[in-house]
């Protein structure tokens, strides 16, 4: 008979990391498959550089997500609630990727019209990802949050505000600038915060 009160013998973090890796892999597969369609079936109406920019941003962001989740190895006491939270966090990425590349993308006539029509969902999910990231960072401990400091709070705050604006406007100049800014800012942030595990 199994003693449910005894500590787990298996490496809990490895167990959690595997399922998170599966979800992350599904996300990256969806994005890369979506990009490959532009090469397989070139259609000028489907090439919208804001859409492609956010695709590259999400690829970069998920690489960063997978990298900094290794901090969870320091978690001493795992619980089912924490396990569900990590799965929820990873699943938010999947839902965000499905907004960029829906199942029936071939039925979309113009990618720019599609993206702008779904912008509230897309940027709303990006806001949810950033809020969840803040909670996730807090779970990694006060020392880690202190290490990231004010730049981290600014990183999250500015991005959330810009996402809020993006949800409301259809102005292409803003969307192009925001996509470019997001890629540069995420790359810079990754080099600052995640270039080493502390």
Secondary structure, DSSP 8 states (H G I E B T S, - for coil): ---TTS--SS-HHHHHHHHHHHHHHHHHHHHHHHHHHHHHT--TTT--HHHHHHHHHHHHHHHHHHHHGGGGGG-SS--HHHHHHHHHHHHHHHHHHHHHS-TTGGG-S-HHHHHHHTHHHHHHHHHHHHHHHHHHHHHT-HHHHHHHHHHHHHHHHHHHHHHHHHHH---HHHHHHHHHHHHHHHHHHHHHHSSS--
